[in-house]
Amino acid sequence: MQYLHTMIRVGNLDRSIQFYTEVLGLKLQRQKDFPGGKFTLAFLGVDADSEPFLELTHNWDTQSYNLGNGYGHMAFAVKDIYKTCEAMETRGGKVTRPPGAMKHGTTVIAFVEDPDGYKIELIQR
């Protein structure tokens, strides 16, 4: 078994691709429209050979989603969390929890939020 991707639904595909590429630093690997189903899929990742990917699904007739209470967050490892958060804010990212030790431990974490409200955890490694 191989873990391939995680899918999230987004209300504005261009805005989300801009966030994940320009703020988070992922690369758009592929994108395909499905006119019969009125949706577009976009896959983002570090590089074309490095799974898992993040799949953004844009249903053309839906502008926003209720995230519900089942979703937690995505997590990405970074080398320097302080510089990463500063750079993300400079590029328009919204840091919702500044870098610092987690509440019941010593791991240094931060949280950013994408344009649809999905939480993304950054973990210093």
C-alpha positions as CSV (number, residue, x, y, z in Angstrom):
1,M,0.0,0.0,0.0
2,Q,1.2,3.5,-0.8
3,Y,-0.2,6.8,0.5
4,L,-1.0,8.9,-2.6
5,H,-2.8,12.1,-1.6
6,T,-5.2,14.0,0.6
7,M,-8.1,15.8,-1.0
8,I,-9.7,19.0,0.2
9,R,-12.5,21.0,-1.5
10,V,-11.8,24.7,-2.2
11,G,-14.1,27.5,-3.2
12,N,-11.7,29.4,-5.5
13,L,-9.1,27.2,-7.2
14,D,-6.9,30.0,-8.4
15,R,-6.7,31.6,-5.0
16,S,-5.9,28.3,-3.4
17,I,-3.3,27.3,-5.9
18,Q,-1.7,30.8,-5.3
19,F,-1.6,30.2,-1.6
20,Y,-0.2,26.6,-1.7
21,T,2.4,27.6,-4.3
22,E,3.4,31.1,-3.3
23,V,2.9,31.0,0.4
24,L,3.5,27.4,1.3
25,G,6.0,26.7,-1.5
26,L,4.4,23.6,-3.1
27,K,4.5,23.1,-6.8
28,L,1.5,22.6,-9.0
29,Q,2.1,19.1,-10.5
30,R,-0.9,18.7,-12.7
31,Q,-4.4,20.1,-13.2
32,K,-7.4,18.8,-15.1
33,D,-10.9,20.0,-15.8
34,F,-13.8,17.6,-15.9
35,P,-16.5,19.6,-17.8
36,G,-19.1,16.8,-17.6
37,G,-18.9,16.8,-13.8
38,K,-18.3,20.6,-13.5
39,F,-15.2,20.2,-11.4
40,T,-11.4,20.7,-11.6
41,L,-8.7,18.7,-9.8
42,A,-5.3,20.2,-9.0
43,F,-2.4,18.2,-7.5
44,L,0.3,19.9,-5.6
45,G,3.5,18.6,-4.1
46,V,7.2,19.1,-3.5
47,D,8.1,17.6,-6.8
48,A,6.5,15.3,-9.4
49,D,8.1,12.1,-7.9
50,S,7.4,12.9,-4.3
51,E,4.1,11.6,-3.1
52,P,1.9,12.2,-1.2
53,F,0.2,15.1,-3.0
54,L,-2.4,17.6,-1.9
55,E,-5.4,17.3,-4.2
56,L,-7.5,20.5,-4.5
57,T,-11.0,19.8,-5.8
58,H,-13.0,22.7,-7.1
59,N,-16.6,22.1,-7.9
60,W,-17.5,24.9,-10.3
61,D,-20.9,25.7,-8.7
62,T,-19.7,25.9,-5.1
63,Q,-18.0,29.0,-3.7
64,S,-17.4,27.8,-0.1
65,Y,-17.7,24.9,2.2
66,N,-18.5,24.3,5.9
67,L,-15.4,22.6,7.2
68,G,-17.2,20.8,10.0
69,N,-15.6,19.5,13.1
70,G,-14.0,16.4,11.8
71,Y,-11.1,18.0,9.9
72,G,-8.0,18.7,12.0
73,H,-5.0,19.9,10.0
74,M,-2.3,19.1,7.5
75,A,1.3,19.1,8.8
76,F,4.6,20.1,7.1
77,A,8.1,19.8,8.5
78,V,10.3,23.0,8.2
79,K,13.9,23.6,9.1
80,D,13.5,27.1,10.6
81,I,9.9,27.7,11.7
82,Y,10.5,31.4,12.6
83,K,11.9,32.3,9.2
84,T,9.2,30.2,7.5
85,C,6.4,32.0,9.3
86,E,7.9,35.4,8.6
87,A,8.3,34.6,4.9
88,M,4.7,33.2,4.7
89,E,3.3,36.4,6.3
90,T,5.3,38.5,3.9
91,R,3.7,36.6,1.0
92,G,0.2,37.1,2.4
93,G,-0.1,34.0,4.6
94,K,-2.2,34.1,7.8
95,V,-0.3,32.7,10.8
96,T,-3.0,31.8,13.3
97,R,-0.6,30.4,16.0
98,P,2.9,31.9,16.1
99,P,5.9,29.6,16.5
100,G,6.5,28.2,19.9
101,A,6.7,25.1,22.0
102,M,3.5,23.0,21.9
103,K,1.4,23.3,25.0
104,H,2.3,19.9,26.6
105,G,5.7,19.3,25.1
106,T,8.8,20.8,23.6
107,T,8.2,20.4,19.9
108,V,8.2,23.9,18.2
109,I,5.0,24.3,16.1
110,A,3.0,27.0,14.4
111,F,-0.3,27.1,12.5
112,V,-1.2,28.9,9.3
113,E,-4.6,29.0,7.6
114,D,-5.3,28.7,3.9
115,P,-7.9,30.9,2.1
116,D,-10.7,28.4,2.8
117,G,-10.0,28.2,6.5
118,Y,-8.1,24.8,6.5
119,K,-5.5,24.7,9.2
120,I,-1.9,23.8,8.4
121,E,0.6,22.8,11.1
122,L,4.3,23.6,10.7
123,I,6.7,21.5,12.7
124,Q,10.3,22.5,13.2
125,R,12.6,19.6,12.4
